[in-house]
Amino acid sequence: MNTPFPIRSVRAHFPALNPSDGSLPLVYFDGPGGTQMASQALMGMMTYISRGMANLHGPFPTSLRTDALLLEARAAMADFLHCQPQEVAFGQNMTSLAFAIARSLGALVQPGDEVVVTEADHRANVDPWASLARDRGAGVRYIPLNPTTYTLELDRLEALITPQTRLVAVGLSSNVTGTVTDVEPIIARAKAVGALVVLDAVHAVPHLPVNVEQLGCDVLLCSAYKFFGPHIGIAVIAQALFEKLPVYKLEPAPAHIPDKLETGTQNHEALAGLLGALGFIESLGEGNNRKECLQRGMQRLEAYESELAAYTEQLLQNVPGLKLYRAPAGTKKTPTFAFTLEGVPSWEVSRWFAERHQMCVADGHFYATTMAEKLGVLAGGGWVRIGLAPYTSREELERFHAALLEFVAERRLRANTPT
């Protein structure tokens, strides 16, 4: 599709960008922490609620509609991620699902076994598996982060992933640097020794087409509030593993997949919102069916964001005292930028942007604490981070750049002014 990206019509789909109370709109650069919600998601939730809510498996209309909603949400996520509907389970959030799956995998890990995680990942894809290892008397190994390229050192896989390895957990993309990890050699090495592979796709799914079948992982986790929907977590578990996975559940609750992992009543209105969010992505693409439209919608979204990312990187290169934590050219990356300003606490930067320019700019370690420790940024409060989304405009980036230069100039002026 060679037509220009319809940024104006895309922005019209996000009510937060167009406040109805007359207030000035915020500029949202906090997508890695959670995107704004598309109007299709909002309307999906409101429609479900206003028509009458119900629990599952009743003979009355509201319950029957809820049954159908759950099935449709599974089918839509299967189309989006290229898996089977029975492999899709929903939960409170990615972290809760990861801990639930880790508990269920306990019997597969024995004393003396090993679990492999990475130095780059969000702790939600480290601590569930490290806790599993600790509880079972297993060891934990880390795939190291290269502190210069902000990529994983994949040349050490053979030594790190051994016949003692039972599980390997890795993120598809860093929520700090945006680095997209080449997971193919990791998965291949893990499969060669019979280990399970868990992929954290929370930060990748909003920016890249993801194909579970092609990846060949055992578990993939993501969250709808990162791709224009409500707060709900999604787990894709390969059917062969899912069927034999023991779970903690109520005795009368279903024992079949995928229901057995969904403890208690699900957030049905969030499922309606999830369908709406996928509908927004689908509207960006063309095709003969939902799967094709979702795929092409993501490709179109990725192309637009890549163009914005290149422009952003160009803007940041001429900011005095700014250190950008970004992989070199040739490394695939999402439009996510983490930086520090020399001598300035990260929280001071984000507060200034909020108060002076109504821009949502994040600061902190973003739960990638191992990376933060290794790169020595914790003393200054971590990083400043901006993340782009399909509703981000070039004009907003230019405003951000001008404001950033203004901040640096003010800071230097104060430093040079006698007290």
Summary of the structure (lengths in Angstrom):
residues: 419
radius of gyration: 22.1
end to end distance: 59.2
largest distance: 77.5
contacts: 1453
relative contact order: 0.16
helix: 47%
strand: 16%
